[in-house]
Amino acid sequence: MDNNNSFKSKLVNNKRHIVNTVLVIFSLALIYEIIRDSLRPSDFDGYVRAGNAVLSGRFIYADHFNTWPPLFSIFSVPLAWGDSISFFIVRFVWNLGSLMAMLGTILLTVSICFQESIQQTRKRTLSLLRNPIVLIPLVIMLRYILDNMANVQINIYLLFCSVLSIYLFIHKKFAWAGLLIALTISLKVYTIFFLLYFIYKRAYRLVGFTFVFIIVLNFISLLVYGFQNAHDLYLHWLTISTEQAYTAIHRNQSLFAMFFRFLTTEDPEQSMYVNFMNLNPEKVRTMVYAFIALIGIIPLILFRKKHAKTDHFQAILEYSIVFTVIPLLTPISWKAYFIFLWFPYFVLFLILFKYKPTIKNTQLNILKGMLFGSILLIVFSTELIVGRYVSDWLEAYSAITIGTILLVVIQFMIYINHHQFSIKSLNNNQDL
């Protein structure tokens, strides 16, 4: 008996050492990345130039890197001021803030899934970060966390705002939730899928507040640019967004780009042509919309019911599916956008590995196998593991896109068979 206890104690200690080692490596990698990326050029430079264009009264779209809505340039003005004071400090603070936003995202995700207040979750922050329930999805997302920090981008902040808006919606703070959704839409647009979801779910108070705040926030553009100039800027932005929204470049891992790479002779860069057909790009664009409309019938049917409880198991799965489709259905979806997969990976790991469903082992193993396949495509296609050429080649074949599609399929399979999964155990936080 004593030998068994000793063996179990050793296993527990070994597990603890492994988890602590992973956490230390993870932390050191992030610290190194913050310092290194604060010293070199990045996409953040585009933010600074956009802010300086507003300050100097120049045409904000003279810089071809500026493809953001006019409000984003106004938002970038404080960043331009900070850059004029210290190139390093403003980027260091931005990346440090990204880390804090990611931490906040983790705590909010746990709070949503385990139906507890953020204050309860925050009290055990350190123990949460050591827990495999959190640590494994976090390691899966490390590639995209580092990618956002390497390019000093805004996407982690947008993820945080999106998860916070779900948390606030669940706790009936509709005005604050609407403000966050409106802010993210006004800055980068692609979170508009949350607004479409809430419209379909008939969450009228949240939708109403969101539209009001979209109008209020974009009214700032009228005050800064003037009515006619603002009108022209929004029209110009819509034009360049339409022109650039459909590209086959391999770094774009959207569903649109995958269709273009496979079905047209559009240049994916570096002569990595993978097309097996030569169709007209305009026809392919129509095909993509038709495909999305056809597949979209599935969620329209499945999501038609309005949940009495917004933190119900099915509701959480619906939020997770929306997080998953954001990088898929955004016409230009750079790799950094796939940070939004944090939420679905956390939820799926919880469902498939932490709690035992009542489905047959064969079906469960299929779901787990699909999840591992998704991880291989999404995580292990990075150039850090396979080298730059192979990574680019895998991107040309839409590895990240296909891996994300697998996530969508897994979630719909679980959603359709939700009665076979341990719904109540999702609300049991004893294991945290």
C-alpha positions as CSV (number, residue, x, y, z in Angstrom):
1,M,0.0,0.0,0.0
2,D,2.8,2.4,0.9
3,N,4.6,1.5,-2.4
4,N,1.4,2.5,-4.3
5,N,1.1,5.8,-2.4
6,S,4.8,6.5,-3.0
7,F,4.4,5.7,-6.7
8,K,1.3,8.0,-7.0
9,S,3.2,10.7,-5.1
10,K,6.1,10.5,-7.6
11,L,3.7,10.7,-10.5
12,V,2.1,13.8,-9.0
13,N,5.5,15.4,-8.4
14,N,6.7,14.6,-11.9
15,K,3.5,16.0,-13.4
16,R,4.0,19.2,-11.3
17,H,7.6,19.5,-12.4
18,I,6.7,19.1,-16.1
19,V,3.9,21.7,-15.8
20,N,6.2,24.2,-14.0
21,T,8.9,23.7,-16.6
22,V,6.5,24.3,-19.5
23,L,5.2,27.4,-17.7
24,V,8.8,28.8,-17.1
25,I,9.7,28.2,-20.8
26,F,6.5,29.8,-21.9
27,S,7.2,32.9,-19.7
28,L,10.8,33.2,-20.8
29,A,9.8,33.0,-24.4
30,L,7.2,35.7,-24.0
31,I,9.6,38.0,-22.1
32,Y,12.3,37.5,-24.8
33,E,9.7,38.2,-27.5
34,I,8.5,41.4,-25.8
35,I,12.0,42.9,-25.6
36,R,13.1,41.7,-29.1
37,D,10.0,42.9,-30.9
38,S,10.0,46.3,-29.2
39,L,13.3,47.0,-30.9
40,R,12.5,46.3,-34.5
41,P,10.1,47.4,-37.3
42,S,6.7,45.8,-37.3
43,D,3.1,46.2,-38.3
44,F,2.8,48.7,-35.4
45,D,4.8,51.1,-37.6
46,G,1.7,51.3,-39.9
47,Y,-0.4,52.2,-36.9
48,V,2.0,55.0,-36.1
49,R,2.0,56.3,-39.7
50,A,-1.8,56.3,-39.7
51,G,-1.9,58.4,-36.5
52,N,0.7,60.8,-37.8
53,A,-1.3,61.2,-41.0
54,V,-4.2,62.4,-38.9
55,L,-2.0,64.8,-36.9
56,S,-0.5,66.3,-40.0
57,G,-3.7,66.5,-41.9
58,R,-2.5,64.2,-44.7
59,F,-4.6,61.8,-46.7
60,I,-4.6,58.8,-44.5
61,Y,-4.8,56.3,-47.3
62,A,-1.7,57.7,-49.1
63,D,0.1,54.9,-47.2
64,H,-0.9,51.7,-48.9
65,F,-0.4,49.7,-45.7
66,N,-3.4,51.6,-44.2
67,T,-6.4,49.4,-45.1
68,W,-8.2,50.0,-41.8
69,P,-11.5,52.0,-41.3
70,P,-11.0,55.8,-40.9
71,L,-11.7,55.6,-37.1
72,F,-8.6,53.3,-36.7
73,S,-6.3,56.2,-37.8
74,I,-7.8,58.4,-35.1
75,F,-7.4,55.6,-32.6
76,S,-3.7,55.5,-33.6
77,V,-3.0,59.1,-32.7
78,P,-2.0,58.4,-29.1
79,L,0.3,55.6,-30.5
80,A,2.0,58.2,-32.8
81,W,2.5,60.5,-29.8
82,G,4.0,57.7,-27.8
83,D,6.3,56.8,-30.8
84,S,7.5,60.4,-31.0
85,I,8.6,60.1,-27.3
86,S,10.2,56.6,-27.5
87,F,10.2,54.0,-30.2
88,F,11.0,51.3,-27.7
89,I,8.8,52.2,-24.8
90,V,5.5,52.5,-26.8
91,R,6.0,49.1,-28.4
92,F,7.1,47.5,-25.1
93,V,4.1,48.9,-23.3
94,W,1.8,47.7,-26.2
95,N,3.2,44.2,-26.1
96,L,3.1,44.1,-22.3
97,G,-0.5,45.2,-22.6
98,S,-1.1,42.3,-25.1
99,L,0.2,39.9,-22.5
100,M,-2.2,41.3,-19.9
101,A,-5.0,41.1,-22.4
102,M,-4.2,37.5,-23.0
103,L,-4.2,36.8,-19.3
104,G,-7.5,38.5,-19.0
105,T,-8.9,36.5,-21.9
106,I,-7.9,33.3,-20.1
107,L,-9.6,34.3,-16.9
108,L,-12.7,35.4,-18.7
109,T,-12.9,32.1,-20.7
110,V,-12.6,30.1,-17.5
111,S,-15.3,32.3,-15.8
112,I,-17.7,31.8,-18.8
113,C,-17.2,28.0,-19.0
114,F,-17.5,27.4,-15.3
115,Q,-20.2,30.0,-14.6
116,E,-18.4,32.0,-11.9
117,S,-17.5,35.6,-11.4
118,I,-14.2,37.0,-12.7
119,Q,-13.3,37.9,-9.1
120,Q,-13.5,34.2,-8.2
121,T,-11.4,33.2,-11.1
122,R,-8.8,35.9,-10.6
123,K,-8.1,34.8,-7.0
124,R,-6.5,31.6,-8.3
125,T,-4.7,33.0,-11.3
126,L,-1.3,31.3,-10.7
127,S,-2.9,27.9,-10.0
128,L,-5.0,28.2,-13.2
129,L,-1.9,28.9,-15.3
130,R,-0.3,25.7,-14.0
131,N,-3.4,23.6,-14.6
132,P,-3.3,21.5,-17.8
133,I,-6.9,22.6,-18.5
134,V,-5.5,26.1,-19.3
135,L,-1.9,25.4,-20.0
136,I,-2.4,22.9,-22.9
137,P,-4.7,25.2,-25.0
138,L,-2.3,28.1,-24.1
139,V,0.7,26.1,-25.5
140,I,-1.3,25.3,-28.6
141,M,-1.9,29.1,-29.1
142,L,1.7,30.0,-28.3
143,R,2.5,30.3,-32.1
144,Y,-0.2,32.9,-32.6
145,I,0.6,34.8,-29.4
146,L,4.2,35.1,-30.5
147,D,3.1,36.0,-34.0
148,N,0.9,38.9,-32.7
149,M,3.7,40.1,-30.5
150,A,6.4,39.8,-33.2
151,N,4.3,42.0,-35.4
152,V,3.1,44.2,-32.5
153,Q,-0.5,43.8,-33.6
154,I,-3.9,44.6,-32.1
155,N,-5.6,41.2,-32.4
156,I,-5.0,40.0,-28.8
157,Y,-6.8,43.2,-27.6
158,L,-9.7,42.4,-30.0
159,L,-9.9,38.9,-28.7
160,F,-10.0,40.1,-25.1
161,C,-12.7,42.6,-26.0
162,S,-14.7,39.9,-27.7
163,V,-14.5,37.4,-24.8
164,L,-15.3,40.3,-22.4
165,S,-18.4,41.2,-24.4
166,I,-19.6,37.6,-24.1
167,Y,-19.0,37.6,-20.4
168,L,-20.9,40.9,-20.0
169,F,-23.7,39.6,-22.2
170,I,-24.1,36.6,-20.0
171,H,-24.2,38.9,-16.9
172,K,-26.8,41.1,-18.7
173,K,-24.5,44.1,-19.0
174,F,-25.8,44.8,-22.4
175,A,-24.6,48.4,-22.8
176,W,-21.0,47.6,-22.0
177,A,-21.1,44.5,-24.2
178,G,-22.6,46.5,-27.0
179,L,-19.8,49.2,-26.6
180,L,-17.1,46.6,-26.9
181,I,-18.6,44.9,-30.0
182,A,-19.1,48.3,-31.6
183,L,-15.5,49.3,-30.8
184,T,-14.0,46.2,-32.3
185,I,-16.2,46.4,-35.4
186,S,-15.4,50.1,-35.9
187,L,-11.6,49.4,-35.7
188,K,-11.1,46.2,-37.6
189,V,-14.6,45.0,-38.8
190,Y,-14.1,41.3,-38.6
191,T,-15.8,40.9,-35.2
192,I,-19.0,41.8,-37.0
193,F,-19.8,38.1,-37.0
194,F,-20.7,38.5,-33.3
195,L,-23.2,41.2,-34.2
196,L,-24.7,39.0,-36.9
197,Y,-25.0,36.1,-34.4
198,F,-26.7,38.2,-31.8
199,I,-29.1,39.6,-34.4
200,Y,-30.1,36.1,-35.3
201,K,-30.4,35.1,-31.6
202,R,-32.8,38.0,-31.2
203,A,-30.7,39.6,-28.4
204,Y,-32.4,42.9,-29.2
205,R,-31.1,45.0,-26.3
206,L,-27.5,44.1,-27.0
207,V,-27.9,44.6,-30.8
208,G,-29.6,48.0,-30.1
209,F,-26.7,49.2,-27.9
210,T,-24.2,48.0,-30.5
211,F,-25.7,49.9,-33.3
212,V,-26.0,53.1,-31.2
213,F,-22.3,52.8,-30.2
214,I,-21.2,52.1,-33.8
215,I,-22.9,55.4,-34.8
216,V,-21.5,57.3,-31.8
217,L,-17.9,56.0,-32.3
218,N,-17.9,56.7,-36.1
219,F,-19.3,60.1,-35.5
220,I,-15.9,60.9,-34.1
221,S,-14.6,60.6,-37.7
222,L,-17.0,63.4,-38.7
223,L,-15.7,65.6,-35.9
224,V,-12.0,65.0,-36.8
225,Y,-12.2,64.8,-40.6
226,G,-15.2,67.0,-41.3
227,F,-18.4,65.6,-42.9
228,Q,-17.4,65.6,-46.6
229,N,-13.9,64.4,-46.0
230,A,-15.1,61.6,-43.7
231,H,-17.7,60.6,-46.3
232,D,-14.9,60.4,-48.9
233,L,-12.6,58.5,-46.6
234,Y,-15.2,55.8,-45.8
235,L,-16.0,55.4,-49.5
236,H,-12.3,55.1,-50.3
237,W,-11.8,52.6,-47.5
238,L,-14.7,50.5,-48.8
239,T,-13.2,50.6,-52.3
240,I,-9.7,49.5,-51.3
241,S,-11.2,46.9,-48.9
242,T,-13.2,45.4,-51.8
243,E,-10.1,45.5,-54.1
244,Q,-7.8,43.8,-51.6
245,A,-10.3,41.5,-49.9
246,Y,-9.8,38.6,-52.3
247,T,-6.2,37.6,-52.6
248,A,-4.6,34.2,-53.1
249,I,-1.4,35.1,-51.2
250,H,-0.3,32.1,-49.1
251,R,-0.2,34.1,-45.9
252,N,-3.9,34.8,-46.2
253,Q,-5.5,31.7,-44.6
254,S,-9.2,32.6,-45.1
255,L,-11.7,30.4,-46.9
256,F,-11.7,32.9,-49.7
257,A,-8.0,32.6,-50.3
258,M,-8.1,28.8,-50.2
259,F,-10.7,28.8,-53.0
260,F,-8.6,31.3,-55.0
261,R,-5.4,29.2,-54.6
262,F,-7.1,26.0,-55.6
263,L,-9.3,27.2,-58.4
264,T,-7.6,30.1,-60.1
265,T,-4.1,31.0,-61.4
266,E,-3.9,34.0,-59.0
267,D,-0.4,34.4,-57.6
268,P,0.1,32.9,-54.1
269,E,3.6,34.4,-54.1
270,Q,7.0,32.6,-54.4
271,S,5.6,30.6,-57.4
272,M,3.8,28.2,-55.0
273,Y,0.9,27.4,-57.4
274,V,-1.3,24.7,-56.1
275,N,-4.4,25.2,-58.3
276,F,-6.0,22.2,-60.0
277,M,-8.4,24.4,-62.0
278,N,-8.2,27.7,-63.9
279,L,-11.5,29.5,-63.3
280,N,-12.4,33.1,-63.5
281,P,-11.7,34.9,-60.2
282,E,-15.1,36.6,-60.3
283,K,-16.8,33.2,-60.7
284,V,-14.8,31.8,-57.8
285,R,-15.8,34.7,-55.6
286,T,-19.4,33.9,-56.4
287,M,-18.8,30.2,-55.7
288,V,-17.4,31.1,-52.3
289,Y,-20.4,33.1,-51.3
290,A,-22.7,30.3,-52.6
291,F,-20.7,27.8,-50.6
292,I,-20.9,29.9,-47.4
293,A,-24.7,30.5,-47.9
294,L,-25.2,26.7,-48.4
295,I,-23.2,25.7,-45.4
296,G,-24.7,28.6,-43.4
297,I,-28.0,26.8,-43.5
298,I,-26.6,24.4,-40.8
299,P,-26.1,27.0,-38.1
300,L,-29.3,28.8,-39.1
301,I,-31.2,25.6,-38.3
302,L,-29.3,24.6,-35.3
303,F,-29.0,28.1,-33.7
304,R,-32.7,29.1,-34.2
305,K,-33.6,28.4,-30.6
306,K,-33.2,31.3,-28.2
307,H,-31.6,30.0,-25.0
308,A,-33.2,30.9,-21.7
309,K,-29.7,30.7,-20.1
310,T,-27.0,32.5,-22.0
311,D,-24.3,30.4,-20.2
312,H,-25.9,27.1,-21.2
313,F,-23.7,24.4,-22.7
314,Q,-25.1,24.9,-26.1
315,A,-24.8,28.7,-25.9
316,I,-21.1,28.3,-25.0
317,L,-20.6,26.0,-28.0
318,E,-22.3,28.7,-30.2
319,Y,-20.0,31.4,-29.0
320,S,-17.1,29.0,-29.6
321,I,-18.2,28.4,-33.2
322,V,-18.4,32.1,-33.9
323,F,-14.9,32.6,-32.6
324,T,-13.8,29.8,-35.0
325,V,-15.4,31.2,-38.1
326,I,-14.1,34.7,-37.7
327,P,-10.7,34.0,-39.2
328,L,-12.2,31.6,-41.7
329,L,-14.8,34.0,-43.2
330,T,-12.8,37.2,-43.0
331,P,-11.7,37.7,-46.6
332,I,-8.1,38.7,-45.7
333,S,-7.1,36.6,-42.7
334,W,-3.5,36.8,-41.7
335,K,-2.1,34.2,-39.4
336,A,-2.2,36.5,-36.4
337,Y,-6.0,36.5,-36.7
338,F,-6.1,32.9,-35.7
339,I,-5.5,33.9,-32.1
340,F,-9.3,33.8,-32.0
341,L,-9.0,30.0,-31.9
342,W,-8.1,30.2,-28.2
343,F,-11.7,30.0,-27.1
344,P,-12.6,26.9,-29.2
345,Y,-9.4,25.0,-28.3
346,F,-10.1,25.6,-24.6
347,V,-13.7,24.5,-24.9
348,L,-12.9,21.4,-27.0
349,F,-10.1,20.3,-24.7
350,L,-12.4,20.6,-21.7
351,I,-15.2,18.6,-23.4
352,L,-13.2,15.9,-25.0
353,F,-10.4,15.3,-22.5
354,K,-11.6,16.5,-19.1
355,Y,-15.1,15.1,-18.9
356,K,-16.3,11.7,-20.1
357,P,-19.1,11.9,-22.6
358,T,-21.7,9.1,-23.0
359,I,-20.9,8.6,-26.7
360,K,-19.2,5.4,-27.8
361,N,-15.4,5.2,-27.5
362,T,-15.1,4.9,-31.3
363,Q,-16.9,8.2,-31.8
364,L,-15.0,9.9,-29.1
365,N,-11.7,8.7,-30.6
366,I,-12.7,10.1,-34.0
367,L,-13.4,13.5,-32.4
368,K,-10.1,13.4,-30.6
369,G,-8.3,12.3,-33.7
370,M,-9.8,15.2,-35.6
371,L,-8.7,17.6,-32.9
372,F,-5.1,16.3,-33.0
373,G,-5.3,16.7,-36.8
374,S,-6.3,20.3,-36.4
375,I,-3.5,21.0,-34.0
376,L,-1.0,19.4,-36.4
377,L,-2.2,21.6,-39.3
378,I,-2.6,24.8,-37.3
379,V,0.4,24.7,-34.9
380,F,3.0,22.4,-36.4
381,S,3.0,24.1,-39.8
382,T,5.0,27.0,-38.3
383,E,8.4,27.7,-39.8
384,L,10.0,27.3,-36.3
385,I,9.2,23.6,-36.6
386,V,9.3,22.8,-40.4
387,G,11.3,25.7,-41.8
388,R,10.3,28.7,-43.8
389,Y,9.9,27.0,-47.2
390,V,7.8,24.0,-45.9
391,S,5.7,26.4,-43.8
392,D,5.0,28.6,-46.8
393,W,4.2,25.5,-48.9
394,L,1.8,24.2,-46.2
395,E,0.2,27.6,-46.2
396,A,-0.2,27.5,-49.9
397,Y,-2.1,24.3,-49.4
398,S,-4.2,26.1,-46.8
399,A,-3.1,24.0,-43.8
400,I,-4.3,26.5,-41.3
401,T,-7.6,27.0,-43.1
402,I,-8.2,23.2,-43.2
403,G,-7.3,22.8,-39.6
404,T,-9.8,25.5,-38.6
405,I,-12.5,23.8,-40.8
406,L,-11.8,20.7,-38.8
407,L,-12.5,22.6,-35.6
408,V,-15.8,23.8,-37.0
409,V,-16.8,20.3,-37.9
410,I,-15.9,18.9,-34.5
411,Q,-17.9,21.6,-32.7
412,F,-21.0,21.0,-34.9
413,M,-20.7,17.2,-34.3
414,I,-20.7,17.9,-30.5
415,Y,-23.5,20.4,-30.8
416,I,-25.8,18.1,-32.7
417,N,-25.1,15.3,-30.1
418,H,-24.9,17.6,-27.1
419,H,-27.2,15.3,-25.0
420,Q,-24.4,12.7,-25.1
421,F,-21.9,15.0,-23.4
422,S,-21.6,15.8,-19.7
423,I,-23.3,19.2,-19.7
424,K,-23.5,19.6,-16.0
425,S,-19.9,18.7,-15.4
426,L,-18.9,21.8,-17.5
427,N,-20.2,23.8,-14.5
428,N,-18.2,21.9,-12.0
429,N,-15.0,23.8,-11.2
430,Q,-13.6,21.4,-8.6
431,D,-10.8,20.3,-11.0
432,L,-9.5,23.9,-11.4
